[in-house]
Amino acid sequence: MKHLNIFLIFLTFLSVNAQKTSLFNGKDLSGWNIHGTELWYVEDGLLVCESGPEKKYGYLSTEKSYDDFILTLEFKQEANGNSGVFFRSTLEGTKISGWQAEVAPPGNDSGGIYESYGRGWLIKPDPKKDKALKMGEWNRMKIKVVGDKVTTWLNGTQMITLEDEKIGQGKGSIALQIHDGGGIKVRWRNLEIKPL
């Protein structure tokens, strides 16, 4: 009986982990679409976004759509790290519809939720939680989206929980952002999604 229980636990572990999918292969941008003229490339096994000469908004979106999921990723901000992770998003050129989990320099509400071309900020984290961000170091972000509920974590600290009917109606892809203004560079790795 003891061996059977261990076996069942092992099978459960395998099934849970088998559902995770890597969104980035460490070699190229397969599975992604570039929007705009800003720079997206692979360097030393990392995904890099960097401002281009036009210093405009740029996006890198998944070819697939994801509705309910847990997304985990790591980012490292260099220079001005103003970026973000969009979910349930759609793009026409560089005009994006959807919701962004903010990735920004200290004091700029990383982990908060912003609605582009809509209502703007929906929720910002408590300012005390900003200390969870490690500027210039690797940070781990987790985003859970189920129905109309969104929760974000940064380096293990829960940043926000939000329930919003409009988010619940949204559909679309995951998209990484380069903010306009220039001077931005962010490195990304270990982008994994688990559909729910």
Buried (B, 14 or more C-beta within 10 A) or exposed (E): EEEEEEEEEEEEEEEEEEEEBEBBEEEEBEBBBBBBBBBBEBEEEBBBBBBBEEBBBBBBBBEEEBBEBBBBBBBBBBBBBBBBBBBBBBBEEBEBBBBBBBBBBEEBBBBBBBBBEEEEEBBBBEEEBBEBBBBEEBBBBBBBBEBBBBBBBBBEBBBBEBEBEEBBEBEBBBBBBBBBEBEBBBBBBBBBBBEE
